[in-house]
Amino acid sequence: MGSGSFASASLSRHLLRGAVGFGGLAGAVLLFPALGWASLLLVPVGLLALRGCPMCWTLGLVQTLSMGRLRRSCTDQGCELARADTAPEPAAAPERTPAPERTPAPEPAAVFERRGGR
């Protein structure tokens, strides 16, 4: 699970996080008539469990389900998704040639003198 990943280590852990998160958000709304403003203390709990928002949790669910099942392989023609058990190993990246050296820019005073300045 690299940076930018919302996936959990296992599906059961992700579903538990979803139950706590959505339960906290629903509890905050449903318990408001009985507990008043104190019920809103469940909102941060729900958002923390969902890692920010319900969409983040949903994205994490998709990532958790596909983890280890898909492999992306990229070539010069583009990228493809394939099943991990049938996908070819990614090819080694070609070596890059060094960029040509640039000539240094002229000093500002030399440019000013060529244009007829003082």
Number of C-alpha atoms within 10 A of each C-alpha: 11 6 5 6 12 20 23 19 11 12 16 11 13 22 14 12 19 21 15 20 26 21 17 24 22 15 18 23 15 12 15 14 10 9 11 11 11 11 18 17 13 20 19 15 18 25 20 15 22 25 17 13 14 17 11 15 24 16 13 20 20 13 17 22 15 14 16 11 12 15 19 14 15 13 11 5 6 7 10 11 11 14 13 15 10 10 14 12 10 11 9 7 8 6 6 6 6 6 6 6 6 6 6 6 7 8 8 8 10 10 12 11 10 9 8 7 9 7
